[in-house]
């Protein structure tokens, strides 16, 4: 079945069990109807007789579309003697990466995958050890006879390689970048990540649902609020918990404050990467001001401790004067940058990601919107009625300048939204204190400052987590950086990389 062949209308908000032989047709129908593959989760349920010997394998595929908000789950139970699924890579590039992750962590074979090789697992991991299987046991010793990672070699006259990382200067997280270049022009760049893989998803398992917040806040430190919100929404969906309107408004406000703070930091960092230190210094000063404001509002500079399943609590709201002052400083910062001809010359036309490439890769967030895609979960999957029409900020050129402009315009829009939300709030402590003791499965979707986060949880009848699958937007957007770097010069790599500013920790989990 092609993407344009749809056998029947697609219902919204459904979950269905499909046979492995029907998976490709159902997935193709959903993708052809405008859905995107947002999450793929492996599950090891054990045998029905209660013995957890790792043979009760299942895969859950989550497809989303909107507006209006639509979510469809396909679940496939696997043959215990040969756990395999038909590959969806021919229809979806994100599927190809999810499938490689399944093969690494669960030993589930994606049959027909065009380029199956390890993704999460580095070459030093023992062969045939799949840590998310119930029968995996303790981690065995790392292999001492591992071969180097098989980077694809680019050959031709004058082509040479430049290896960068995984250890970098300063506080940059670890990632290895392999450049194939002629002169200073990049022909191909391959990013090798998963140096900070922490086993986050397994750490969720067995915790009381309410206690999962402490992990969610630490998935990617600069996105603590949005990751916590996605987790809370998933748990609330699973347990059928109603959240008061004030709690929803407070959550939206906190996530927008997180967006503002990080975008401001990026505006300055982009200027710094072209040597315009004055703008960077101003941005750092403003970021510190925003972090202190966050500390006063929530009790934590990184906005931790505000949300829990069923409830939200703040210490105070930002004032109109505070928000107006920040807006004026941001406007001055952007004006300073855009009036500098050297900055604009370096930004314009650098590291272009076309709309077609962004769509084919499945890029999210700022990167997608800077390439002309209207992708924003606040519109497609709203978790609260904020009483205002939110219009996603979109640029068309797909270069560093477009990504700078999207951030600048989003800061202004988010400041206005925070002011509106603060005016609607009636209570700073809203929600239930205890969760009901029941089981279920739930989905949480949040537009974080980097893009859409999707969490899916399954909760046992005793209130403990059986599974928590997290998809940070960086997981889906990292491959777009390599595409945007084609024909870019090596000295512009730091600028291009910062214009994407993807999370290593959020990707690695």
BAPAVO-397913 format. One line per 3 residues: their letters; for each residue x, y, z of C-alpha. Coordinates in steps of 0.05 Angstrom, whole numbers, plus 32768, in hexadecimal, padded with zeros to 4 digits. Example, Ala and Ser with C-alpha at 12.3 -4.5 7.8 and 13.67 -1.06 7.14 Angstrom:
<pts>
AS	80F6,7FA6,809C ~ 8111,7FEB,808F
</pts>
This chain:
<pts>
XXX	8000,8000,8000 ~ 801B,8045,7FEE ~ 8014,8083,801A
XXX	7FDA,809A,7FEF ~ 7FB1,805A,7FF4 ~ 7F82,805C,8030
XXX	7F51,8024,8037 ~ 7F23,8043,806B ~ 7F1B,8083,8095
XXX	7F4B,8088,80CF ~ 7F28,8091,8113 ~ 7F49,80BF,8146
XXX	7F60,80A9,818B ~ 7F5F,805F,817E ~ 7F8B,8024,8192
XXX	7F89,7FE3,816B ~ 7FAD,7FA1,816A ~ 7FC6,7F8F,8125
XXX	7FE7,7F52,8108 ~ 802F,7F59,80F1 ~ 8018,7F4C,80AA
XXX	7FE8,7F87,80AC ~ 8017,7FB9,80CC ~ 8034,7FD8,808D
XXX	7FF0,7FE3,806D ~ 7FD3,8003,80AC ~ 8010,802F,80B6
XXX	8010,8045,806D ~ 7FC7,8058,8073 ~ 7FD4,8083,80B0
XXX	8011,80A5,8091 ~ 7FE9,80B1,8052 ~ 7FB2,80D1,807B
XXX	7FE3,8105,8096 ~ 7FF8,80E3,80D7 ~ 8041,80E1,80ED
XXX	8063,80A8,8111 ~ 8070,80C8,8154 ~ 8086,808E,8180
XXX	8098,8044,817C ~ 809E,801E,81BE ~ 80B6,7FD8,81C9
XXX	8098,7FB1,8204 ~ 80AC,7F71,8226 ~ 806E,7F58,824A
XXX	8087,7F13,825D ~ 805E,7ED3,8253 ~ 8014,7ED1,8263
XXX	8024,7E9C,8298 ~ 8048,7ED2,82C0 ~ 808F,7EBD,82B1
XXX	80B8,7EF9,829C ~ 80E5,7ED5,826C ~ 80E5,7F0B,8237
XXX	80B9,7EE9,8202 ~ 807A,7F15,8207 ~ 8093,7F4A,81D7
XXX	8066,7F80,81BC ~ 8070,7FC0,8193 ~ 8045,7FFE,8198
XXX	8043,8030,815F ~ 8025,8076,816D ~ 800E,80A0,8133
XXX	7FF8,80E9,813E ~ 7FD8,8120,8114 ~ 7FB8,8163,8120
XXX	7F95,8191,8124 ~ 7F65,8175,8139 ~ 7F8A,8149,816A
XXX	7F8C,8101,8151 ~ 7FB2,80C6,816E ~ 7FB2,807E,8156
XXX	7FD8,8044,8174 ~ 7FE9,8003,8151 ~ 8000,7FCA,817C
XXX	8023,7F8C,8162 ~ 8030,7F4C,8189 ~ 806D,7F27,8172
XXX	8080,7EDE,8167 ~ 80A7,7ECB,81A6 ~ 80D4,7E9D,817E
XXX	80E6,7ED3,814B ~ 80D5,7F19,8162 ~ 80D1,7F42,8123
XXX	80A6,7F78,8103 ~ 80A1,7F8D,80BA ~ 80C9,7FCC,80B0
XXX	80A4,800E,80A4 ~ 80E4,8031,808C ~ 80CB,8034,8044
XXX	8092,8061,805B ~ 80B2,8088,8094 ~ 80FA,809D,80A3
XXX	80EA,80A4,80EE ~ 80D2,805B,80EC ~ 8117,8045,80D4
XXX	8137,8064,8113 ~ 8103,8049,8143 ~ 810D,8004,8125
XXX	8158,8006,812E ~ 814B,801A,8177 ~ 811C,7FDE,817E
XXX	8151,7FB0,8162 ~ 8186,7FCA,8193 ~ 815E,7FCC,81D3
XXX	812C,7F93,81C9 ~ 814B,7F66,8194 ~ 810E,7F70,8167
XXX	8120,7F68,811E ~ 8102,7F9B,80EC ~ 80FB,7F6E,80AF
XXX	810B,7F93,806F ~ 812F,7FCD,8090 ~ 815C,7FEC,805A
XXX	8197,7FFE,8086 ~ 8194,7FD8,80C7 ~ 81CF,7FE4,80F4
XXX	81D6,7FF8,813E ~ 81BB,803B,8152 ~ 81BA,803E,819F
XXX	81EC,8006,81AA ~ 8234,8019,81A1 ~ 8264,7FE5,8186
XXX	827E,7FD4,81CC ~ 823A,7FBB,81E3 ~ 8238,7F6F,81E5
XXX	8217,7F4E,81A9 ~ 81D1,7F32,81B4 ~ 81C8,7F57,81F6
XXX	8188,7F7F,81F5 ~ 8180,7FA6,8236 ~ 8135,7FB3,8233
XXX	8124,7F69,8231 ~ 810E,7F4C,8273 ~ 8140,7F13,826C
XXX	817A,7F41,825C ~ 8199,7F3B,82A1 ~ 81D2,7F67,82BB
XXX	81FC,7F8B,8288 ~ 8234,7F5D,8270 ~ 827B,7F77,8266
XXX	8286,7FA4,822B ~ 82A8,7F85,81EF ~ 82F3,7F8F,81E9
XXX	82F7,7F77,81A1 ~ 82C5,7FA9,8183 ~ 82D4,7FC6,813F
XXX	82D0,8012,8133 ~ 828B,802D,8121 ~ 8280,8022,80D6
XXX	8279,8069,80BE ~ 8267,806D,8074 ~ 82A5,8083,804F
XXX	82A0,80BA,801B ~ 82D4,80B0,7FE5 ~ 82EE,80DC,7FAE
XXX	8326,810C,7F9C ~ 8337,813A,7FD6 ~ 8306,811C,8007
XXX	831E,8115,804F ~ 82FE,8109,8093 ~ 82FB,8136,80D0
XXX	82E7,8113,8111 ~ 82C9,8140,8148 ~ 82B8,8127,818E
XXX	829A,8104,81B2 ~ 82BE,812C,81E8 ~ 82B6,8177,81DC
XXX	82CF,81B6,81FE ~ 82A6,81D6,8235 ~ 8263,81B9,824C
XXX	824D,819D,8209 ~ 8230,8157,820E ~ 8254,811D,81EB
XXX	8247,8110,81A2 ~ 8274,80F9,8169 ~ 8271,811D,8126
XXX	8294,8100,80E9 ~ 829D,8131,80AF ~ 82AF,811E,8068
XXX	82C8,815D,8047 ~ 82EB,817A,8009 ~ 8311,81B8,801D
XXX	82E2,81D8,804F ~ 82A1,81C0,802F ~ 827B,8189,8053
XXX	8265,8150,8026 ~ 8248,8125,805E ~ 8243,8127,80A9
XXX	8230,80EC,80D5 ~ 821E,80F7,811E ~ 822A,80BD,814E
XXX	8205,80C7,818F ~ 81EF,809C,81CB ~ 822D,80AA,81F5
XXX	8200,80BF,822F ~ 81CD,8087,822B ~ 81B4,807F,8273
XXX	817D,804B,826D ~ 8148,807E,8281 ~ 810D,8055,8267
XXX	8120,8019,8290 ~ 8129,8045,82CE ~ 80DF,8058,82C8
XXX	80C9,8010,82CC ~ 80AC,7FFA,8310 ~ 80A7,8041,832D
XXX	8065,805B,8348 ~ 8049,8087,8311 ~ 804D,80C5,833E
XXX	8098,80B9,8348 ~ 80A9,80BB,82FE ~ 80AC,8107,82FF
XXX	80F2,8107,831E ~ 810B,80E2,82E0 ~ 80E3,8109,82AD
XXX	8101,814A,82C8 ~ 8147,8130,82BA ~ 813F,8112,8274
XXX	815B,8152,8256 ~ 816C,8187,8289 ~ 815A,81C4,8260
XXX	8116,81A6,8250 ~ 8101,8191,8296 ~ 80BD,81B2,8293
XXX	80A7,8197,824F ~ 80C0,8150,825D ~ 809C,8150,82A0
XXX	805C,8169,8280 ~ 805E,8133,824A ~ 8067,80FE,8280
XXX	802F,811A,82AB ~ 7FFF,811D,8270 ~ 800F,80D4,825E
XXX	8002,80BD,82A6 ~ 7FC2,80E5,82AB ~ 7FAA,80C8,8269
XXX	7FBA,8082,8281 ~ 7F98,808B,82C5 ~ 7F5E,80B6,82AA
XXX	7F6F,80F0,82D7 ~ 7F4B,8133,82CD ~ 7F79,816F,82D5
XXX	7F5C,81B1,82EC ~ 7F5C,81EA,82BA ~ 7F8A,8215,82E5
XXX	7FBD,81DD,82E8 ~ 7FBC,81D9,829D ~ 7FC7,8224,8296
XXX	8001,8222,82C7 ~ 8021,81E9,82A0 ~ 801B,820E,825E
XXX	803A,824C,827E ~ 8076,8226,829A ~ 8084,8204,8257
XXX	8082,8248,8234 ~ 80B3,8265,8267 ~ 80E2,822B,8257
XXX	80DB,823A,820D ~ 80EB,8283,8217 ~ 8129,8276,8242
XXX	8148,8244,8213 ~ 8138,826B,81D4 ~ 8158,82AA,81F1
XXX	8197,8282,8202 ~ 8199,8267,81BA ~ 8192,82AC,819C
XXX	81D0,82C2,81C1 ~ 81F7,8282,81B4 ~ 81EB,8288,8169
XXX	8207,82CE,816A ~ 8242,82B5,8192 ~ 8252,8280,815D
XXX	825E,82B7,812A ~ 8288,82E0,815A ~ 8253,8313,8170
XXX	8262,830E,81BB ~ 823B,834D,81CF ~ 81F9,832D,81BC
XXX	820D,82EC,81DE ~ 821D,8312,821F ~ 81D9,8334,821D
XXX	81B6,82F2,8212 ~ 81DB,82D1,824C ~ 81C7,830A,827A
XXX	817E,8304,8264 ~ 8180,82B8,826B ~ 8199,82BF,82B3
XXX	8161,82EF,82C1 ~ 812F,82BD,82A5 ~ 814D,8284,82CE
XXX	8147,82AD,830E ~ 80FF,82BD,82FB ~ 80F3,8272,82F2
XXX	8110,8266,8337 ~ 80E1,8298,8356 ~ 80A4,827D,8331
XXX	80B0,8233,833B ~ 80E7,822B,8370 ~ 8119,8210,833D
XXX	8141,8233,8307 ~ 8133,81FA,82D6 ~ 80E9,81F9,82E6
XXX	80E9,81B7,830B ~ 80B8,81A5,8342 ~ 807B,81C8,8324
XXX	8056,818D,8306 ~ 803F,8149,831D ~ 800A,811B,8300
XXX	7FC7,813C,830D ~ 7FE1,817E,8329 ~ 800C,81BC,831F
XXX	8026,81EE,8352 ~ 804A,8231,8349 ~ 8063,8263,837D
XXX	804E,82A1,8357 ~ 8040,82BA,8310 ~ 806B,82E6,82E5
XXX	8054,832E,82E6 ~ 8041,8357,82A9 ~ 807C,8386,82B7
XXX	80AE,834B,82B9 ~ 8094,8330,8278 ~ 8094,8374,8256
XXX	80DC,8380,826D ~ 80F3,833D,8251 ~ 80CE,834B,820F
XXX	80F2,838D,8207 ~ 8136,836F,8215 ~ 812A,8336,81E3
XXX	8115,8369,81AF ~ 8155,8390,81BA ~ 817E,834F,81B6
XXX	815F,833A,8174 ~ 8166,8380,8158 ~ 81AF,8381,816B
XXX	81BB,833F,8147 ~ 8192,834D,8108 ~ 81B1,8392,80FE
XXX	81F7,8374,80FB ~ 8208,8365,80B2 ~ 823E,8333,80C4
XXX	820E,830A,80EF ~ 81D9,830B,80B9 ~ 820B,82F8,8084
XXX	8221,82BB,80AC ~ 81D9,82A6,80BD ~ 81BA,82AE,8079
XXX	81BF,8272,804B ~ 81E7,8248,807D ~ 81D4,81FE,808A
XXX	8194,81FE,8062 ~ 8161,81C8,8071 ~ 812C,81C6,803B
XXX	80E3,81BC,804A ~ 80E2,817A,8024 ~ 811D,815F,804B
XXX	8101,8177,808E ~ 80BF,8154,807F ~ 80DF,8114,8066
XXX	810C,810F,80A3 ~ 80D4,811E,80D3 ~ 80F6,815B,80F3
XXX	80D1,817E,812B ~ 80CF,81C1,8150 ~ 80F7,81FE,813D
XXX	811D,81D8,8108 ~ 80DE,81C2,80E4 ~ 80BB,8205,80EA
XXX	80F8,8229,80CF ~ 80F3,81FD,8091 ~ 80AA,820F,8085
XXX	8086,81D6,80A9 ~ 804C,81E7,80D7 ~ 805D,81B5,810E
XXX	8048,81CA,8154 ~ 8028,819D,8188 ~ 8009,81D9,81AB
XXX	7FDB,81DE,816F ~ 7FD8,8195,8159 ~ 7FD2,8176,819E
XXX	7FBE,81AB,81D1 ~ 7FBA,8192,8219 ~ 7F97,81D0,8232
XXX	7F66,8205,821A ~ 7F90,8243,8223 ~ 7F5A,8271,8207
XXX	7F84,828D,81CE ~ 7F94,827B,8187 ~ 7FDC,8266,8181
XXX	7FFB,826D,813C ~ 803C,8246,8131 ~ 8078,8271,811C
XXX	8091,825A,80D8 ~ 80CB,826F,80AB ~ 80D9,8254,8066
XXX	8124,8259,8057 ~ 813B,8220,8084 ~ 817E,8240,8093
XXX	819F,8258,80D3 ~ 817D,829B,80CB ~ 8139,827A,80C7
XXX	8146,8252,8107 ~ 815E,8292,812A ~ 811F,82B6,8112
XXX	80EF,827F,8129 ~ 810E,8281,816E ~ 810A,82CD,8172
XXX	80C1,82CF,815C ~ 80AE,8296,8189 ~ 80CB,82BA,81C6
XXX	809F,82F6,81B7 ~ 8062,82CA,81AD ~ 8070,82A1,81EC
XXX	8077,82DF,8217 ~ 8033,82F7,81FF ~ 8016,82B2,820D
XXX	8034,82B0,8254 ~ 8014,82F3,8263 ~ 7FD0,82DA,824B
XXX	7FD6,8299,8273 ~ 7FEB,82BE,82B2 ~ 7FAD,82E9,82AB
XXX	7F80,82AC,82A9 ~ 7F9C,8286,82E5 ~ 7F73,8286,8325
XXX	7F99,8255,8350 ~ 7FE4,8247,8356 ~ 7FD9,8201,8374
XXX	7FA8,81D8,834C ~ 7F9C,818D,8347 ~ 7F93,814D,836D
XXX	7FC4,8135,83A2 ~ 7FBD,80EA,8394 ~ 7FB8,80BF,8355
XXX	7F83,8089,834D ~ 7F9D,8041,8353 ~ 7F8D,8024,830F
XXX	7FB1,800F,82D0 ~ 7FB1,8027,8289 ~ 7FD9,8043,824F
XXX	7FE0,808C,823E ~ 8000,80BE,820F ~ 801D,8103,821D
XXX	802F,8134,81E5 ~ 8050,8178,81F3 ~ 8070,81AD,81C7
XXX	80B2,81B8,81EB ~ 80E2,81F0,81D6 ~ 8108,81BF,81A8
XXX	80C9,819F,818D ~ 8095,816A,819D ~ 80A0,813A,81D7
XXX	8077,80FA,81D7 ~ 8072,80CD,8214 ~ 804B,808C,8219
XXX	8042,8068,825B ~ 8022,8027,8272 ~ 800E,8023,82BB
XXX	8000,7FE3,82E1 ~ 7FC1,7FDA,830C ~ 7FEC,7FE8,834A
XXX	7FFF,802C,8330 ~ 8046,801B,831C ~ 8064,8029,82D8
XXX	806B,7FED,82AA ~ 8089,8016,8271 ~ 8099,805F,8260
XXX	80AF,806E,821A ~ 80CB,80B4,820D ~ 80D7,80D5,81CA
XXX	80FD,8117,81CE ~ 80F9,8141,818E ~ 8145,813C,8187
XXX	813F,80F2,8177 ~ 8118,8102,8138 ~ 813C,8142,8125
XXX	8186,8130,812C ~ 818A,8110,80E6 ~ 8175,8153,80C8
XXX	81B5,8174,80DF ~ 81DF,8147,80B2 ~ 81B3,8159,8076
XXX	81B6,81A4,8084 ~ 8203,81A1,8088 ~ 820C,8189,8041
XXX	8234,81BF,801B ~ 823E,81E6,805B ~ 8286,81F7,806E
XXX	82A6,81D7,80AA ~ 82B0,8219,80D0 ~ 8265,8223,80CF
XXX	8257,81E0,80F1 ~ 8254,81FF,8138 ~ 8222,8233,811F
XXX	81F7,8200,80FA ~ 81F8,81D0,8135 ~ 81E4,8208,8165
XXX	81AB,821D,8137 ~ 818E,81D7,8140 ~ 81A4,81D2,818A
XXX	818B,818B,8193 ~ 8190,8164,81D3 ~ 81C2,812C,81DC
XXX	81A4,8114,821E ~ 815D,8117,8203 ~ 8172,80EE,81C7
XX	819C,80BB,81EE ~ 816D,80AC,8228
</pts>
